[in-house]
Amino acid sequence: MLICRRLHQLRQLFLFSPSSGLYSCPLPMTDGGARLIELSYADMLKRVDPLCKELKDLETKAEDTRQKRRRNNKNNSRT
């Protein structure tokens, strides 16, 4: 029984070993690339952040205006 279990473990290791290299490499490389970009463009991100916040505020106001217009159109169509 022990020999059979060891053969099964050996087979699993043999099958898993080549594919494990494929899965372990890209993730750390992606994390490293993301960190490199973050460090390289940190100054630019600081300048862009207020613009992103302003854009988000404008999008929120635009959606509020659309909803008010829809409500007004519904009220006008009822009268």
N, C-alpha and C positions, 0 to 999 in steps of 0.2 A: 504494500500500500504506500509506503514511504517513497519508494522509487517512482511509482506512478505519479505521486503528488509533485515530486521534484522535477520529473519530466514535464509535467504540466506548467510548473513555474518557469522552467527554462524556455519552454515554447512561448509562454506569454511575454517573457522578457525579450526574447528574440523578435517577436512580432511588434512589440511596443517600442523597442529601442530606436529604430530608424525614424518613426513618426514623432517621437518625443523631441527630437532636435528641431523639427519643423515648428512645433508649437511653442517651445521655450524661447526661441530666438527673436521672432518679430515683436513680441510684446515689450521686452526691455528696450529694443531698438526704438520702438515707437515712443516709449516714455522718455528715453534720452533725447530723441528728436524734438519732442514737445517742450522739454525743459530747455533745450538749446535755443529754440525759437522764442520761448518766453524770456530768456535772459537777453537775447540779442535785440528783441524789439520791445523791451520793458519801457523805454522812454516814449516810444511811439504809442504804446498802449495807454500810458498815462495821459497823453494828449487826446486820444480818441475816446476815452471813457466818458468825459462830459458830453461829447457829441452823441454817444450811444444813449445816454440818459435823456438828453433832449429829444432825440428821435422817439424814444419810448413814450415820453410825455405827449408829444405831438400825435402819435398813433392813438393813445388813449383818448385824447381830446377829440380826434376825428371820429372815433367809434362812438363816443358820447353824442356828438353832433348827429351822426347817422341815426342813432336810436331815437333822438328827439324828433328828427325829421319824420321818421316812420310813424311815431306816435301822433304827430301833428297831422300827417296824411290820413291816418286811420280816423282821427277825430273829425277831420274835414269831410271825409267820405260818409260818415254817419249822419251828418247834419244836412 
